[in-house]
């Protein structure tokens, strides 16, 4: 069971960063529509955007997992302190 406080603390920054990333991506793709006329550069650009999103998602999941593990260790250690 995940406490809502920790979930909110992790989800808050993650959502805002993801929102900024999506906004930047939309602007980037809209700007690159001009490049689409000169060639299919957008595909190579999109590959980097997707890679960045995948890396970000993996990083976020790792952060969440380590946060849960760390909190569980702290919870089990707290009675001894």
N, C-alpha and C positions, 0 to 999 in steps of 0.2 A: 504493500500500500504506500503510495507516494503522497507525502504531505503537500497540501495546496500551496503553502508558503514557498517551499523550495521550487515547486513547479512554476509558480508565478514569477519567481526571481529569475529562473532560467528562461522561461518563455518570453518574458518582457523584452529583454535585450535581443534575443534571437529573432523575435517577430519584427522588431524595428529595423534590425540589420538586414533581415531578409526582405522587408518592404523596400528599404533603400536600394538593395541589390536589384530587385525586380524593376524598380523605377529607373535605375541606371541602365538596366538591360533593355527596357522598352525604348528609352531615349536613344540608346546605342543602335538598336535595330531600326528605328525610324530614320535615324541619320544615315544608316547604311543602305536604306532603300535606293539611294542614289547610286551606290556602288553596284547594286543589282543590275542596273542598266548597262554598266561597263563590263559586267561579268558576274559569275556566281561566287563572288568574294564572301557574300553573306554566310555561305555554308561553312567556310573556314572560321569566320568570326563567331558563328553560332556554336561551333565546336568548342571554342575557348570559353564562351559563356556557360555552356552546359558543364564543361570540366570544372569551372569555378563554382558552379552551383553544387555539383557532386562533392567537391572537396569541402565546401562550406557545410553541406548536410552531414558529411562524415565527421567533420570536426565538431559540429553541434551535438551529434549523437554520442561521440566520445566524451565530450564535456559532461553531458547529462549522465552517462554511465559512471564516469569517475566520481561525479558529484554524489550519486546515489550510493556508490561503494564507500566513499569517504564518510558520508553521513551515517551509514550503517555501522561502520567501525567506531565512529565517535559515539553513537548511541549505545553500542555494546560496552564501550570503555567507560562511559560516564558513571555507572554505579560504583566502579572501583575508585574513581577520583572522589 
